[in-house]
Amino acid sequence: MDEGKILVVEDEEPIRKLVIFNLVRSNFEVLEAGDGREALQIIKENTPSLVVLDLMLPDMDGFEICSRIRVDYPNLPIIIVSAKGQDMEKIMGLELGADDYIVKPFNPLELVARIRSVLRRTNPEPDMSKSNEINIGPFVLQMKTQRVFKNKQLLKLTAREFYLMKFFFEKVNEPITRDELLDEIWGLNYFGDPKTVDVHIRRLREKIEDDPSQPTFLKTVWGYGYCFQGE
């Protein structure tokens, strides 16, 4: 059974071929690109399910590619794979909208596991037992279309940000720990950096708050986690 269409963007052919081999063996359809321009063209023409993106490419920086993808395809999951393992590189990648960050060298089977985890979290099975729409304060969350509105204005959220909002709406006025958010949104088998929660919360605040530095809705519960305050 086809598990999804994965675009592998990597200029080092031995690494690219190794990743592709393991993805094909795991029943994924695979597209490949050796540079950024080719990758963007493939995304435009083929609509992959997820992008595995190397940072060090010959024609443009991987961070730039990540930014471009996020502007044109806000719901397309991205996993960055890079030899740059410093915290600043990881945080920058997550700030630009990557869903995960893996440091080279890595186990190809771990990459497959992370791809499946990201796809599960960004493309869950719809729950028809729940209401199609959740209304809290100025916000309206539509389950069927996976869209969120504030004061009737559509917010440009990534898939991960949408499911963060959904979870907060389901737990409105209830403090939630970072571990709970990781388990619910990233999955129990998430291998990545826990800092990703704080990075995604910061990005989400920039989209839903009038003043992200003084949030009205998405509050920090110091020493615990976060709480979405509704009316």
C-alpha positions as CSV (number, residue, x, y, z in Angstrom):
1,M,0.0,0.0,0.0
2,D,1.3,3.5,-0.9
3,E,2.1,5.4,2.3
4,G,2.4,8.8,0.6
5,K,4.6,10.7,-1.9
6,I,7.9,12.0,-0.3
7,L,10.2,14.5,-1.9
8,V,13.9,14.0,-0.9
9,V,16.0,17.2,-1.5
10,E,19.6,16.3,-1.1
11,D,22.6,17.2,-3.2
12,E,24.9,14.3,-2.0
13,E,23.8,11.4,-4.3
14,P,24.9,8.5,-2.0
15,I,22.9,9.9,0.9
16,R,19.9,10.7,-1.4
17,K,19.9,7.2,-2.8
18,L,20.2,5.6,0.7
19,V,17.2,7.6,1.9
20,I,15.2,6.8,-1.2
21,F,16.0,3.0,-0.9
22,N,14.6,2.9,2.6
23,L,11.5,5.0,1.7
24,V,10.7,2.8,-1.3
25,R,11.2,-0.3,0.9
26,S,8.7,1.2,3.4
27,N,6.1,1.6,0.6
28,F,6.5,5.4,0.0
29,E,6.4,6.9,-3.5
30,V,9.6,9.0,-3.8
31,L,10.5,12.1,-5.8
32,E,14.1,13.5,-5.7
33,A,15.9,16.8,-6.2
34,G,19.5,17.7,-6.1
35,D,19.1,21.4,-5.6
36,G,16.6,24.0,-4.4
37,R,15.2,25.2,-7.7
38,E,14.5,21.7,-8.9
39,A,12.8,21.0,-5.6
40,L,10.5,24.0,-5.8
41,Q,9.6,23.0,-9.4
42,I,8.8,19.5,-8.4
43,I,6.6,20.7,-5.5
44,K,4.7,22.9,-7.9
45,E,4.1,20.1,-10.4
46,N,3.6,17.0,-8.2
47,T,2.2,18.0,-4.7
48,P,4.2,15.7,-2.4
49,S,2.8,14.6,0.9
50,L,6.0,15.6,2.8
51,V,9.5,17.1,2.0
52,V,12.8,15.9,3.4
53,L,15.0,18.9,3.1
54,D,18.8,19.1,3.4
55,L,20.1,22.6,4.4
56,M,23.4,22.6,2.5
57,L,22.4,22.8,-1.2
58,P,24.5,24.1,-4.1
59,D,22.1,26.8,-5.4
60,M,20.2,28.2,-2.4
61,D,20.1,27.9,1.4
62,G,17.7,25.2,2.8
63,F,16.3,27.8,5.2
64,E,15.2,29.9,2.2
65,I,13.6,26.9,0.5
66,C,11.7,26.2,3.8
67,S,10.5,29.8,3.9
68,R,9.3,29.7,0.3
69,I,7.5,26.4,0.8
70,R,5.7,27.8,3.9
71,V,4.5,30.9,2.0
72,D,3.1,28.9,-1.0
73,Y,2.2,25.6,0.7
74,P,1.5,26.3,4.4
75,N,0.2,22.8,5.0
76,L,3.0,20.8,3.4
77,P,5.0,19.0,6.1
78,I,8.8,19.6,6.1
79,I,11.5,17.6,7.8
80,I,14.9,19.2,7.8
81,V,18.0,16.9,7.6
82,S,21.3,18.6,8.2
83,A,24.8,18.2,9.5
84,K,24.2,21.4,11.5
85,G,23.2,20.2,14.9
86,Q,23.5,23.4,17.0
87,D,20.5,24.6,18.8
88,M,20.3,27.8,16.8
89,E,20.1,26.0,13.5
90,K,17.3,23.7,14.9
91,I,15.4,26.7,16.3
92,M,15.8,28.6,13.1
93,G,14.5,25.7,11.1
94,L,11.5,25.3,13.4
95,E,10.8,29.0,13.4
96,L,10.6,28.9,9.6
97,G,8.0,26.2,9.7
98,A,9.8,22.9,9.6
99,D,7.9,20.1,11.4
100,D,11.0,18.2,12.5
101,Y,14.8,18.4,12.4
102,I,17.2,15.5,12.1
103,V,20.9,15.7,12.5
104,K,23.3,13.8,10.2
105,P,24.5,11.1,10.4
106,F,21.2,9.5,11.1
107,N,19.6,6.0,10.9
108,P,17.4,5.9,7.8
109,L,14.9,3.8,9.7
110,E,14.6,6.6,12.2
111,L,13.9,9.0,9.4
112,V,11.1,6.7,8.1
113,A,9.6,6.6,11.6
114,R,9.7,10.4,11.9
115,I,8.1,10.8,8.5
116,R,5.2,8.5,9.5
117,S,4.8,10.4,12.8
118,V,4.6,13.8,11.0
119,L,2.2,12.4,8.4
120,R,-0.1,11.0,11.2
121,R,-0.2,14.3,13.0
122,T,-0.7,16.5,10.0
123,N,-3.2,14.2,8.2
124,P,-5.3,12.5,10.9
125,E,-8.4,10.6,10.2
126,P,-11.4,12.9,10.6
127,D,-13.6,12.4,13.7
128,M,-17.1,12.5,12.4
129,S,-18.5,12.2,15.9
130,K,-17.5,15.7,16.8
131,S,-19.0,19.0,15.7
132,N,-17.6,20.4,12.4
133,E,-17.1,23.8,14.0
134,I,-15.8,25.1,17.3
135,N,-16.4,28.7,18.4
136,I,-14.4,30.4,21.1
137,G,-14.4,34.2,21.5
138,P,-13.4,35.8,18.2
139,F,-12.2,32.4,16.8
140,V,-14.0,29.9,14.7
141,L,-12.3,26.6,14.0
142,Q,-13.7,24.5,11.1
143,M,-12.8,20.8,11.3
144,K,-13.9,19.8,7.8
145,T,-11.9,22.5,6.0
146,Q,-9.1,22.7,8.7
147,R,-9.3,26.5,8.8
148,V,-9.4,28.9,11.6
149,F,-10.9,32.4,11.5
150,K,-10.5,35.3,13.9
151,N,-13.1,38.0,13.6
152,K,-14.2,36.4,10.3
153,Q,-10.6,36.8,8.9
154,L,-8.9,33.6,7.8
155,L,-5.7,32.8,9.7
156,K,-2.8,31.3,7.6
157,L,-1.9,28.4,9.8
158,T,0.2,25.4,9.1
159,A,-1.3,21.9,9.6
160,R,0.6,21.6,12.9
161,E,-0.6,25.0,14.1
162,F,-4.2,24.0,13.2
163,Y,-4.0,20.9,15.4
164,L,-2.4,22.9,18.2
165,M,-5.4,25.3,18.0
166,K,-7.8,22.4,18.0
167,F,-6.2,20.8,21.0
168,F,-6.3,24.1,22.9
169,F,-9.9,24.7,22.0
170,E,-10.8,21.2,23.3
171,K,-8.9,22.1,26.6
172,V,-9.9,25.8,26.8
173,N,-9.1,27.4,30.1
174,E,-7.2,24.3,31.1
175,P,-3.4,24.4,31.7
176,I,-1.5,21.9,29.5
177,T,2.0,20.8,30.0
178,R,4.6,20.7,27.2
179,D,4.8,16.9,27.5
180,E,1.0,16.7,26.9
181,L,1.4,18.9,23.8
182,L,4.3,16.8,22.5
183,D,2.3,13.5,23.1
184,E,-0.9,14.9,21.5
185,I,0.5,16.9,18.5
186,W,3.8,15.2,17.8
187,G,3.0,11.7,19.0
188,L,4.1,9.4,21.8
189,N,7.1,8.2,19.7
190,Y,8.4,11.7,18.8
191,F,12.2,11.6,18.7
192,G,12.9,15.3,18.3
193,D,13.8,18.3,20.4
194,P,11.2,19.3,23.1
195,K,12.0,23.0,22.2
196,T,9.8,22.5,19.2
197,V,6.8,23.2,21.4
198,D,8.0,26.6,22.5
199,V,8.9,27.5,18.9
200,H,5.5,26.5,17.5
201,I,3.7,28.4,20.3
202,R,5.7,31.5,19.5
203,R,4.8,31.2,15.8
204,L,1.2,30.6,16.6
205,R,1.0,33.6,18.9
206,E,2.3,35.8,16.0
207,K,-0.7,34.7,14.0
208,I,-3.5,34.8,16.6
209,E,-2.6,37.5,19.0
210,D,-2.9,41.3,18.4
211,D,0.3,41.7,20.5
212,P,2.3,38.5,20.6
213,S,4.5,39.9,23.4
214,Q,1.4,40.4,25.6
215,P,-0.8,37.5,24.6
216,T,-4.5,37.7,25.4
217,F,-5.5,34.2,24.6
218,L,-2.5,31.8,24.5
219,K,-1.0,32.3,27.9
220,T,2.2,30.9,29.4
221,V,1.7,29.0,32.7
222,W,5.2,29.5,34.2
223,G,6.9,26.3,35.3
224,Y,4.1,24.2,33.8
225,G,3.1,24.9,30.2
226,Y,0.4,26.8,28.4
227,C,-3.3,27.6,28.6
228,F,-5.7,29.0,26.0
229,Q,-8.1,31.4,27.7
230,G,-11.5,31.7,26.2
231,E,-14.6,33.6,27.1
